[in-house]
Amino acid sequence: MSDRLLVLCRHGQSEWNLKNLFTGWKDPALTEQGIEEAKAAAARLKGEGIGFDIAFTSDLSRAQHTCRLILEGLGQPALETIRDMALNERDYGELSGLNKDDARVKWGEEQVHVWRRSYDIPPPGGESLKDTAARVLPYYIHRILPQVLGGKRVLVAAHGNSLRALIMAMEGLSGEAIIARELATGVPIVYRLNADSTIASCKELA
């Protein structure tokens, strides 16, 4: 019986998460809490008897560090890990590096809310969630999904919005529904897929 196992995990808390800054493609490190969140994710996965055959992560260090800590915690530090910018966080453009409260002062509460919580309106110089999905989903379909359907146990350690784009497609959610979906840092979501790529089961290891 093939596992067809896919685990999605948002990176642990980063230094800019802590400071309430728009991060996007900027590359801050994990905080001590973020490191502990990644180690806790490994412990939860180990408790479920889950290990991996291959891992995917983004081109950003906070996701790579999270991925590495999870694999180390599972006793799989040398597992093949593929890094690709297709899994990067949404690019926040001119908002990147700004405190979210300062951005509200500069552009107004309503405008910042639109940029953060609309599906297809990007911030200046950045990406909307729709734009993010346009690069994440082809990568998922061509690189990740074939591994899962081939019976591999696959880990994807990435970011809130790149994972939202995946979840939207997998669960058949609308743009409005996925924008409202909160993904906690360092919490694995375990999917088992049917042979036709639909979801057989889903479990969040919080």
N, CA, C and O of each residue as an XYZ file, in Angstrom:
824
protein
N       0.860     -1.204      0.000
C       0.000      0.000      0.000
C       0.887      1.242      0.000
O       1.708      1.434      0.897
N       0.710      2.070     -1.007
C       1.517      3.276     -1.119
C       1.107      4.306     -0.063
O      -0.075      4.480      0.234
N       2.111      4.979      0.493
C       1.820      6.004      1.501
C       1.167      7.249      0.896
O       0.175      7.760      1.414
N       1.746      7.727     -0.214
C       1.302      8.989     -0.831
C       1.136     10.059      0.243
O       0.069     10.652      0.404
N       2.220     10.283      0.967
C       2.221     11.178      2.129
C       2.859     12.511      1.776
O       3.955     12.549      1.218
N       2.184     13.596      2.097
C       2.704     14.948      1.873
C       2.536     15.747      3.157
O       1.422     15.904      3.656
N       3.633     16.246      3.686
C       3.593     17.072      4.895
C       4.032     18.488      4.539
O       5.119     18.703      4.003
N       3.168     19.441      4.845
C       3.478     20.857      4.648
C       3.774     21.473      6.004
O       3.045     21.237      6.968
N       4.841     22.264      6.084
C       5.167     22.928      7.348
C       5.691     24.334      7.085
O       6.685     24.521      6.385
N       5.015     25.305      7.651
C       5.520     26.681      7.609
C       6.744     26.768      8.518
O       6.796     26.132      9.571
N       7.722     27.561      8.099
C       8.937     27.735      8.894
C       8.618     28.221     10.310
O       7.557     28.792     10.561
N       9.556     27.984     11.227
C       9.416     28.503     12.581
C       9.483     30.026     12.597
O       9.831     30.652     11.596
N       9.153     30.600     13.717
C       9.142     32.065     13.860
C      10.490     32.651     13.423
O      11.549     32.166     13.822
N      10.432     33.695     12.601
C      11.653     34.391     12.191
C      11.809     35.683     12.995
O      10.887     36.130     13.677
N      12.995     36.260     12.893
C      13.265     37.511     13.603
C      12.302     38.608     13.178
O      11.927     39.457     13.988
N      11.900     38.595     11.914
C      10.994     39.645     11.435
C       9.544     39.346     11.788
O       8.750     40.272     11.952
N       9.181     38.061     11.911
C       7.854     37.745     12.467
C       7.743     38.369     13.852
O       6.733     38.987     14.191
N       8.796     38.199     14.644
C       8.814     38.705     16.014
C       8.669     40.220     16.056
O       8.006     40.771     16.935
N       9.305     40.891     15.081
C       9.296     42.360     15.054
C       8.099     42.937     14.293
O       7.983     44.153     14.142
N       7.198     42.048     13.807
C       5.992     42.484     13.092
C       6.330     43.223     11.795
O       5.693     44.216     11.441
N       7.354     42.711     11.092
C       7.759     43.309      9.824
C       7.262     42.467      8.649
O       7.150     41.245      8.747
N       6.965     43.149      7.529
C       6.703     42.437      6.287
C       8.014     41.805      5.816
O       9.023     42.496      5.680
N       8.001     40.507      5.569
C       9.254     39.811      5.266
C       9.410     39.521      3.784
O      10.368     39.982      3.163
N       8.485     38.765      3.208
C       8.565     38.458      1.786
C       9.847     37.729      1.426
O      10.170     36.702      2.024
N      10.594     38.266      0.434
C      11.809     37.611     -0.052
C      13.045     38.031      0.735
O      14.150     37.583      0.426
N      12.883     38.874      1.737
C      14.005     39.172      2.630
C      14.347     37.916      3.416
O      13.554     36.975      3.459
N      15.524     37.895      4.039
C      16.030     36.606      4.523
C      16.471     36.614      5.994
O      17.615     36.266      6.287
N      15.593     37.003      6.917
C      15.966     36.958      8.329
C      16.051     35.520      8.848
O      15.451     34.599      8.293
N      16.804     35.364      9.916
C      16.996     34.042     10.508
C      15.834     33.675     11.431
O      14.992     34.513     11.757
N      15.805     32.419     11.841
C      14.853     31.981     12.857
C      15.229     32.574     14.212
O      16.408     32.780     14.499
N      14.237     32.843     15.030
C      14.470     33.192     16.431
C      14.711     31.902     17.229
O      14.564     30.799     16.702
N      15.075     32.054     18.477
C      15.205     30.872     19.339
C      13.865     30.135     19.417
O      13.819     28.905     19.411
N      12.776     30.910     19.491
C      11.455     30.273     19.498
C      11.219     29.507     18.206
O      10.686     28.397     18.224
N      11.619     30.104     17.078
C      11.449     29.446     15.783
C      12.214     28.142     15.699
O      11.723     27.163     15.137
N      13.421     28.125     16.259
C      14.230     26.897     16.301
C      13.514     25.830     17.126
O      13.451     24.665     16.735
N      12.977     26.243     18.268
C      12.259     25.292     19.115
C      10.982     24.788     18.438
O      10.609     23.625     18.596
N      10.312     25.672     17.678
C       9.112     25.250     16.944
C       9.449     24.172     15.912
O       8.707     23.204     15.748
N      10.578     24.352     15.219
C      10.980     23.355     14.226
C      11.329     22.028     14.891
O      10.985     20.962     14.380
N      12.007     22.096     16.026
C      12.346     20.865     16.757
C      11.078     20.172     17.273
O      10.985     18.945     17.277
N      10.111     20.980     17.707
C       8.842     20.417     18.178
C       8.088     19.762     17.032
O       7.435     18.736     17.220
N       8.176     20.358     15.831
C       7.537     19.755     14.655
C       8.124     18.376     14.391
O       7.395     17.428     14.100
N       9.446     18.269     14.493
C      10.102     16.973     14.303
C       9.617     15.960     15.332
O       9.361     14.801     15.007
N       9.494     16.411     16.575
C       9.047     15.497     17.643
C       7.626     15.010     17.386
O       7.316     13.842     17.618
N       6.758     15.906     16.905
C       5.376     15.503     16.616
C       5.329     14.496     15.469
O       4.591     13.513     15.519
N       6.130     14.757     14.434
C       6.166     13.839     13.299
C       6.715     12.472     13.726
O       6.204     11.427     13.324
N       7.752     12.510     14.538
C       8.334     11.258     15.027
C       7.311     10.482     15.854
O       7.232      9.256     15.776
N       6.532     11.217     16.647
C       5.500     10.584     17.454
C       4.420      9.914     16.621
O       3.764      8.979     17.079
N       4.238     10.396     15.395
C       3.264      9.804     14.473
C       3.891      8.692     13.634
O       3.219      8.064     12.815
N       5.185      8.457     13.848
C       5.878      7.433     13.065
C       6.149      7.848     11.630
O       6.255      7.001     10.743
N       6.264      9.157     11.401
C       6.438      9.672     10.043
C       7.909      9.993      9.777
O       8.549     10.710     10.546
N       8.427      9.456      8.686
C       9.736      9.829      8.159
C       9.556     10.182      6.690
O       8.446     10.101      6.164
N      10.640     10.573      6.023
C      10.516     11.084      4.656
C      11.495     10.428      3.698
O      12.533      9.901      4.096
N      11.127     10.479      2.408
C      11.990      9.992      1.330
C      12.657     11.138      0.583
O      13.712     10.951     -0.024
N      12.059     12.307      0.622
C      12.606     13.486     -0.053
C      11.980     14.727      0.569
O      10.860     14.679      1.078
N      12.712     15.839      0.525
C      12.199     17.102      1.069
C      12.363     18.215      0.044
O      13.280     18.198     -0.777
N      11.456     19.181      0.110
C      11.516     20.380     -0.722
C      11.450     21.590      0.190
O      10.742     21.584      1.197
N      12.190     22.623     -0.170
C      12.123     23.859      0.594
C      12.388     25.039     -0.332
O      12.666     24.855     -1.517
N      12.300     26.252      0.212
C      12.442     27.444     -0.623
C      13.905     27.869     -0.722
O      14.806     27.172     -0.255
N      14.113     29.009     -1.331
C      15.459     29.562     -1.487
C      15.820     30.477     -0.316
O      16.840     31.165     -0.358
N      14.990     30.487      0.727
C      15.175     31.389      1.863
C      15.603     30.607      3.105
O      15.123     29.501      3.355
N      16.515     31.203      3.878
C      17.186     30.442      4.938
C      16.250     30.016      6.060
O      16.475     28.968      6.666
N      15.193     30.797      6.365
C      14.333     30.413      7.477
C      13.586     29.113      7.196
O      13.346     28.317      8.104
N      13.219     28.904      5.928
C      12.567     27.647      5.555
C      13.592     26.512      5.497
O      13.309     25.397      5.937
N      14.773     26.790      4.959
C      15.815     25.773      4.879
C      16.248     25.313      6.275
O      16.448     24.120      6.507
N      16.390     26.264      7.197
C      16.790     25.933      8.573
C      15.719     25.070      9.242
O      16.031     24.091      9.920
N      14.465     25.442      9.045
C      13.354     24.654      9.593
C      13.386     23.235      9.035
O      13.253     22.265      9.780
N      13.561     23.122      7.736
C      13.626     21.818      7.085
C      14.762     20.987      7.674
O      14.583     19.810      7.986
N      15.916     21.601      7.821
C      17.093     20.895      8.345
C      16.863     20.418      9.777
O      17.215     19.291     10.125
N      16.271     21.277     10.604
C      16.010     20.899     12.001
C      15.004     19.752     12.092
O      15.147     18.863     12.931
N      13.989     19.775     11.230
C      13.008     18.683     11.224
C      13.691     17.368     10.855
O      13.493     16.349     11.516
N      14.499     17.402      9.788
C      15.153     16.171      9.336
C      16.170     15.669     10.362
O      16.307     14.462     10.562
N      16.875     16.585     11.005
C      17.810     16.177     12.055
C      17.063     15.516     13.208
O      17.512     14.508     13.754
N      15.916     16.094     13.574
C      15.118     15.552     14.666
C      14.557     14.171     14.362
O      14.257     13.392     15.267
N      14.419     13.880     13.066
C      13.918     12.573     12.647
C      15.050     11.587     12.369
O      14.807     10.450     11.965
N      16.289     12.030     12.588
C      17.431     11.162     12.303
C      17.700     10.994     10.821
O      18.263      9.984     10.400
N      17.291     12.002     10.006
C      17.483     11.945      8.553
C      18.239     13.175      8.033
O      17.800     13.791      7.061
N      19.356     13.544      8.654
C      20.017     14.801      8.283
C      20.552     14.828      6.848
O      20.743     15.903      6.280
N      20.792     13.660      6.266
C      21.373     13.612      4.920
C      20.321     13.406      3.830
O      20.666     13.157      2.675
N      19.039     13.509      4.191
C      17.987     13.265      3.197
C      18.087     14.246      2.027
O      18.379     15.426      2.218
N      17.845     13.748      0.827
C      17.839     14.619     -0.356
C      16.846     15.758     -0.154
O      15.666     15.528      0.112
N      17.340     16.988     -0.283
C      16.505     18.177     -0.088
C      16.678     19.098     -1.290
O      17.791     19.515     -1.609
N      15.588     19.406     -1.940
C      15.601     20.247     -3.139
C      15.139     21.643     -2.766
O      14.063     21.821     -2.196
N      15.957     22.629     -3.089
C      15.634     24.032     -2.790
C      15.249     24.747     -4.076
O      15.912     24.587     -5.101
N      14.185     25.530     -4.028
C      13.761     26.247     -5.233
C      13.005     27.514     -4.861
O      12.174     27.518     -3.952
N      13.309     28.580     -5.577
C      12.663     29.865     -5.290
C      11.178     29.854     -5.646
O      10.443     30.761     -5.255
N      10.734     28.841     -6.380
C       9.299     28.717     -6.664
C       8.491     28.585     -5.383
O       7.305     28.914     -5.362
N       9.127     28.101     -4.303
C       8.444     27.929     -3.024
C       8.652     29.104     -2.072
O       8.228     29.059     -0.918
N       9.314     30.167     -2.567
C       9.545     31.341     -1.719
C       8.237     31.962     -1.245
O       7.173     31.762     -1.831
N       8.359     32.723     -0.161
C       7.234     33.501      0.341
C       6.764     34.497     -0.726
O       7.512     34.832     -1.645
N       5.559     34.950     -0.597
C       5.044     36.034     -1.422
C       5.968     37.241     -1.294
O       6.401     37.588     -0.195
N       6.265     37.876     -2.426
C       7.113     39.069     -2.436
C       6.242     40.285     -2.088
O       5.305     40.625     -2.810
N       6.577     40.924     -0.965
C       5.788     42.078     -0.525
C       6.246     43.404     -1.127
O       5.723     44.456     -0.761
N       7.214     43.373     -2.043
C       7.606     44.582     -2.749
C       8.035     45.699     -1.820
O       8.900     45.507     -0.966
N       7.426     46.879     -1.987
C       7.815     48.058     -1.201
C       7.474     47.923      0.284
O       7.986     48.683      1.106
N       6.621     46.970      0.632
C       6.295     46.754      2.045
C       7.392     45.966      2.775
O       7.470     46.001      4.003
N       8.231     45.262      2.023
C       9.239     44.382      2.641
C      10.138     45.165      3.588
O      10.698     46.198      3.222
N      10.266     44.660      4.803
C      11.124     45.292      5.808
C      10.433     46.351      6.636
O      11.002     46.848      7.608
N       9.197     46.709      6.261
C       8.469     47.730      7.014
C       7.697     47.101      8.174
O       7.182     45.988      8.065
N       7.628     47.828      9.271
C       6.738     47.428     10.357
C       5.301     47.579      9.868
O       4.963     48.559      9.204
N       4.466     46.608     10.197
C       3.088     46.626      9.682
C       2.307     47.831     10.192
O       1.455     48.360      9.478
N       2.586     48.268     11.411
C       1.918     49.463     11.931
C       2.389     50.713     11.201
O       1.587     51.606     10.926
N       3.685     50.789     10.882
C       4.218     51.935     10.125
C       3.627     51.980      8.725
O       3.347     53.056      8.197
N       3.439     50.810      8.125
C       2.835     50.757      6.793
C       1.406     51.296      6.822
O       0.966     51.966      5.888
N       0.689     50.994      7.903
C      -0.687     51.497      8.028
C      -0.700     53.025      8.148
O      -1.595     53.690      7.627
N       0.298     53.566      8.836
C       0.403     55.027      8.957
C       0.688     55.643      7.586
O       0.113     56.672      7.232
N       1.575     55.012      6.819
C       1.996     55.560      5.526
C       0.898     55.472      4.466
O       0.651     56.437      3.743
N       0.232     54.302      4.375
C      -0.735     54.081      3.294
C      -2.182     54.041      3.761
O      -3.100     54.101      2.943
N      -2.390     53.941      5.053
C      -3.746     53.845      5.578
C      -4.137     52.408      5.876
O      -3.755     51.476      5.168
N      -4.902     52.258      6.932
C      -5.334     50.925      7.395
C      -6.032     50.138      6.293
O      -5.756     48.957      6.085
N      -6.942     50.813      5.590
C      -7.762     50.119      4.589
C      -6.914     49.610      3.432
O      -7.093     48.478      2.982
N      -5.983     50.446      2.942
C      -5.161     50.053      1.803
C      -4.241     48.885      2.166
O      -4.091     47.948      1.382
N      -3.631     48.937      3.338
C      -2.736     47.850      3.759
C      -3.535     46.560      3.937
O      -3.056     45.475      3.608
N      -4.755     46.685      4.459
C      -5.607     45.502      4.613
C      -5.913     44.879      3.249
O      -5.920     43.655      3.113
N      -6.163     45.710      2.252
C      -6.430     45.215      0.899
C      -5.219     44.456      0.370
O      -5.359     43.365     -0.183
N      -4.029     45.034      0.539
C      -2.827     44.366      0.042
C      -2.583     43.038      0.757
O      -2.157     42.065      0.135
N      -2.851     42.998      2.047
C      -2.584     41.791      2.815
C      -3.645     40.717      2.612
O      -3.333     39.526      2.601
N      -4.890     41.132      2.454
C      -5.990     40.173      2.532
C      -6.844     40.059      1.275
O      -7.893     39.415      1.306
N      -6.424     40.662      0.183
C      -7.137     40.390     -1.070
C      -6.353     39.308     -1.811
O      -5.155     39.132     -1.588
N      -7.028     38.601     -2.676
C      -6.398     37.489     -3.381
C      -5.557     37.968     -4.559
O      -4.505     37.398     -4.847
N      -6.023     39.019     -5.244
C      -5.381     39.356     -6.516
C      -4.901     40.808     -6.626
O      -4.616     41.274     -7.729
N      -4.807     41.522     -5.511
C      -4.290     42.899     -5.551
C      -2.919     42.920     -4.879
O      -2.825     42.726     -3.667
N      -1.845     43.155     -5.656
C      -0.499     43.132     -5.076
C      -0.129     44.464     -4.442
O      -0.653     45.502     -4.846
N       0.776     44.455     -3.442
C       1.339     45.702     -2.944
C       2.280     46.281     -3.995
O       2.666     45.567     -4.921
N       2.658     47.549     -3.881
C       3.532     48.161     -4.890
C       4.825     47.367     -5.069
O       5.559     47.129     -4.110
N       5.091     46.962     -6.313
C       6.329     46.246     -6.615
C       6.365     44.811     -6.132
O       7.415     44.171     -6.184
N       5.229     44.286     -5.657
C       5.220     42.940     -5.081
C       4.236     42.006     -5.759
O       3.773     42.265     -6.869
N       3.924     40.909     -5.069
C       3.048     39.879     -5.597
C       1.745     39.804     -4.801
O       1.737     40.004     -3.587
N       0.668     39.519     -5.485
C      -0.565     39.116     -4.813
C      -0.473     37.616     -4.516
O       0.456     36.949     -4.972
N      -1.424     37.092     -3.760
C      -1.442     35.650     -3.543
C      -1.689     34.923     -4.866
O      -1.177     33.824     -5.076
N      -2.464     35.527     -5.746
C      -2.696     34.946     -7.071
C      -1.379     34.825     -7.835
O      -1.123     33.808     -8.480
N      -0.541     35.869     -7.762
C       0.777     35.816     -8.414
C       1.643     34.719     -7.799
O       2.342     33.995     -8.509
N       1.589     34.606     -6.482
C       2.368     33.582     -5.785
C       1.933     32.196     -6.228
O       2.766     31.328     -6.492
N       0.625     31.993     -6.308
C       0.101     30.701     -6.759
C       0.555     30.380     -8.174
O       0.759     29.213     -8.508
N       0.717     31.406     -9.014
C       1.095     31.189    -10.408
C       2.498     30.594    -10.537
O       2.804     29.960    -11.547
N       3.355     30.789     -9.531
C       4.679     30.144     -9.593
C       4.747     28.886     -8.730
O       5.499     27.962     -9.039
N       3.959     28.845     -7.641
C       4.008     27.682     -6.747
C       3.319     26.465     -7.375
O       3.851     25.356     -7.321
N       2.160     26.665     -7.958
C       1.360     25.516     -8.403
C       2.000     24.724     -9.541
O       1.972     23.494     -9.494
N       2.574     25.362    -10.560
C       3.260     24.557    -11.581
C       4.414     23.733    -10.990
O       4.652     22.598    -11.405
N       5.122     24.314    -10.024
C       6.213     23.581     -9.386
C       5.667     22.380     -8.628
O       6.238     21.291     -8.690
N       4.578     22.571     -7.923
C       3.941     21.477     -7.195
C       3.501     20.368     -8.154
O       3.754     19.187     -7.912
N       2.849     20.760     -9.232
C       2.305     19.777    -10.173
C       3.413     18.983    -10.863
O       3.288     17.774    -11.056
N       4.494     19.664    -11.231
C       5.535     19.016    -12.038
C       6.651     18.382    -11.215
O       7.285     17.432    -11.674
N       6.904     18.884    -10.015
C       8.048     18.397     -9.247
C       7.660     17.649     -7.969
O       8.243     16.611     -7.657
N       6.683     18.171     -7.234
C       6.357     17.591     -5.927
C       5.315     16.484     -6.045
O       5.518     15.381     -5.538
N       4.212     16.773     -6.705
C       3.102     15.812     -6.782
C       3.514     14.464     -7.381
O       3.090     13.428     -6.869
N       4.327     14.438     -8.449
C       4.738     13.124     -8.979
C       5.480     12.270     -7.951
O       5.363     11.045     -7.963
N       6.236     12.905     -7.070
C       6.929     12.156     -6.020
C       5.919     11.542     -5.055
O       6.043     10.382     -4.660
N       4.911     12.343     -4.680
C       3.892     11.850     -3.743
C       3.102     10.705     -4.377
O       2.911      9.658     -3.758
N       2.651     10.908     -5.598
C       1.840      9.884     -6.268
C       2.658      8.630     -6.576
O       2.102      7.547     -6.754
N       3.980      8.785     -6.637
C       4.856      7.638     -6.838
C       5.115      6.860     -5.561
O       5.875      5.892     -5.560
N       4.476      7.288     -4.463
C       4.603      6.557     -3.211
C       5.648      7.096     -2.257
O       5.901      6.502     -1.209
N       6.262      8.229     -2.616
C       7.263      8.821     -1.732
C       6.578      9.576     -0.594
O       5.470     10.092     -0.741
N       7.266      9.621      0.535
C       6.834     10.433      1.680
C       7.585     11.763      1.576
O       8.811     11.802      1.675
N       6.846     12.838      1.379
C       7.429     14.118      0.978
C       7.186     15.195      2.036
O       6.068     15.369      2.520
N       8.259     15.914      2.384
C       8.173     17.079      3.264
C       8.352     18.347      2.441
O       9.265     18.436      1.621
N       7.480     19.332      2.660
C       7.651     20.665      2.067
C       7.703     21.669      3.210
O       6.700     21.906      3.882
N       8.871     22.255      3.425
C       9.038     23.300      4.437
C       9.146     24.634      3.711
O      10.119     24.892      3.003
N       8.136     25.477      3.895
C       8.103     26.722      3.122
C       7.494     27.851      3.956
O       7.857     28.024      5.119
N       6.578     28.613      3.373
C       6.144     29.882      3.951
C       4.621     29.972      3.980
O       3.925     29.217      3.301
N       4.119     30.912      4.779
C       2.680     31.050      4.939
C       1.932     31.160      3.628
O       0.935     30.468      3.420
N       2.407     32.031      2.733
C       1.646     32.266      1.512
C       1.935     31.261      0.406
O       1.035     30.935     -0.368
N       3.168     30.758      0.309
C       3.421     29.728     -0.700
C       2.661     28.458     -0.336
O       2.170     27.752     -1.216
N       2.564     28.164      0.966
C       1.789     26.994      1.382
C       0.291     27.235      1.241
O      -0.452     26.309      0.917
N      -0.168     28.465      1.479
C      -1.586     28.768      1.236
C      -1.957     28.481     -0.212
O      -3.020     27.928     -0.495
N      -1.071     28.862     -1.124
C      -1.340     28.624     -2.545
C      -1.498     27.132     -2.822
O      -2.384     26.731     -3.577
N      -0.644     26.308     -2.216
C      -0.751     24.854     -2.372
C      -2.054     24.323     -1.787
O      -2.765     23.541     -2.418
N      -2.352     24.764     -0.568
C      -3.545     24.282      0.125
C      -4.805     24.681     -0.637
O      -5.761     23.910     -0.709
N      -4.805     25.876     -1.201
C      -5.952     26.333     -1.973
C      -6.243     25.368     -3.113
O      -7.392     24.996     -3.348
N      -5.188     24.965     -3.820
C      -5.369     24.051     -4.950
C      -5.752     22.656     -4.470
O      -6.650     22.032     -5.035
N      -5.076     22.161     -3.430
C      -5.331     20.799     -2.951
C      -6.740     20.638     -2.384
O      -7.406     19.628     -2.612
N      -7.180     21.657     -1.641
C      -8.477     21.556     -0.963
C      -9.618     22.191     -1.758
O     -10.770     22.163     -1.326
N      -9.296     22.763     -2.923
C     -10.336     23.350     -3.759
C     -10.994     24.571     -3.149
O     -12.202     24.766     -3.285
N     -10.196     25.402     -2.471
C     -10.735     26.580     -1.791
C     -10.768     27.782     -2.714
O     -10.005     27.852     -3.678
N     -11.650     28.729     -2.422
C     -11.699     29.986     -3.160
C     -10.569     30.899     -2.686
O      -9.971     30.667     -1.636
N     -10.284     31.943     -3.474
C      -9.289     32.920     -3.065
C      -9.636     33.567     -1.740
O      -8.761     33.819     -0.911
N     -10.926     33.837     -1.546
C     -11.363     34.476     -0.300
C     -11.175     33.531      0.888
O     -10.772     33.961      1.969
N     -11.465     32.256      0.687
C     -11.352     31.291      1.783
C      -9.900     31.076      2.188
O      -9.600     30.961      3.376
N      -8.989     31.019      1.204
C      -7.600     30.721      1.548
C      -6.931     31.921      2.201
O      -6.045     31.749      3.039
N      -7.338     33.135      1.834
C      -6.768     34.328      2.458
C      -7.064     34.331      3.958
O      -6.260     34.810      4.758
N      -8.212     33.799      4.326
C      -8.612     33.786      5.741
C      -7.963     32.641      6.524
O      -8.078     32.581      7.748
N      -7.293     31.751      5.828
C      -6.689     30.573      6.473
C      -5.371     30.977      7.130
O      -4.460     31.465      6.462
N      -5.277     30.771      8.434
C      -4.048     31.079      9.155
C      -3.205     29.811      9.293
O      -3.716     28.751      9.655
N      -1.924     29.930      9.002
C      -1.002     28.812      9.162
C      -0.020     29.157     10.270
O       0.749     30.111     10.150
N      -0.045     28.393     11.334
C       0.861     28.652     12.457
C       2.291     28.281     12.083
O       2.513     27.370     11.285
N       3.254     28.984     12.655
C       4.652     28.663     12.401
C       5.009     27.328     13.050
O       4.641     27.056     14.192
N       5.730     26.509     12.300
C       6.257     25.269     12.844
C       5.242     24.177     13.128
O       5.519     23.275     13.919
N       4.077     24.235     12.504
C       3.047     23.209     12.735
C       2.865     22.379     11.463
O       2.386     22.903     10.458
N       3.236     21.099     11.485
C       3.093     20.264     10.288
C       1.624     19.947      9.991
O       0.826     19.726     10.902
N       1.287     19.931      8.705
C      -0.022     19.479      8.240
C       0.226     18.236      7.399
O       0.925     18.286      6.388
N      -0.353     17.127      7.825
C      -0.100     15.829      7.201
C      -1.257     15.467      6.276
O      -2.392     15.287      6.718
N      -0.949     15.366      4.988
C      -1.933     14.939      4.000
C      -1.585     13.543      3.502
O      -0.417     13.228      3.274
N      -2.598     12.718      3.337
C      -2.450     11.476      2.587
C      -3.348     11.603      1.367
O      -4.524     11.951      1.476
N      -2.776     11.317      0.204
C      -3.489     11.534     -1.046
C      -3.983     10.221     -1.644
O      -3.378      9.164     -1.462
N      -5.085     10.318     -2.353
C      -5.561      9.211     -3.165
C      -4.749      9.144     -4.453
O      -3.983     10.055     -4.767
N      -4.931      8.042     -5.198
C      -4.163      7.863     -6.438
C      -4.468      8.943     -7.478
O      -3.653      9.201     -8.364
N      -5.649      9.577     -7.369
C      -6.007     10.636     -8.319
C      -5.611     12.022     -7.812
O      -6.022     13.031     -8.384
N      -4.822     12.075     -6.750
C      -4.270     13.302     -6.137
C      -5.249     14.043     -5.231
O      -4.897     15.076     -4.663
N      -6.480     13.528     -5.086
C      -7.395     14.125     -4.118
C      -6.970     13.732     -2.703
O      -6.171     12.814     -2.518
N      -7.510     14.429     -1.716
C      -7.082     14.222     -0.336
C      -7.853     13.064      0.292
O      -9.084     13.058      0.310
N      -7.106     12.082      0.807
C      -7.715     10.968      1.532
C      -7.905     11.348      2.998
O      -8.922     11.008      3.603
N      -6.923     12.056      3.571
C      -7.026     12.502      4.958
C      -6.102     13.691      5.172
O      -5.141     13.892      4.429
N      -6.408     14.470      6.195
C      -5.610     15.642      6.539
C      -5.594     15.778      8.043
O      -6.640     15.701      8.688
N      -4.411     15.981      8.610
C      -4.282     16.091     10.059
C      -3.224     17.132     10.388
O      -2.094     17.061      9.904
N      -3.603     18.100     11.218
C      -2.662     19.123     11.665
C      -2.046     18.683     12.994
O      -2.764     18.355     13.939
N      -0.726     18.677     13.061
C      -0.040     18.221     14.271
C       0.307     19.408     15.158
O       1.476     19.763     15.312
N      -0.720     20.014     15.737
C      -0.522     21.203     16.572
C      -0.241     20.793     18.011
O      -0.046     21.652     18.871
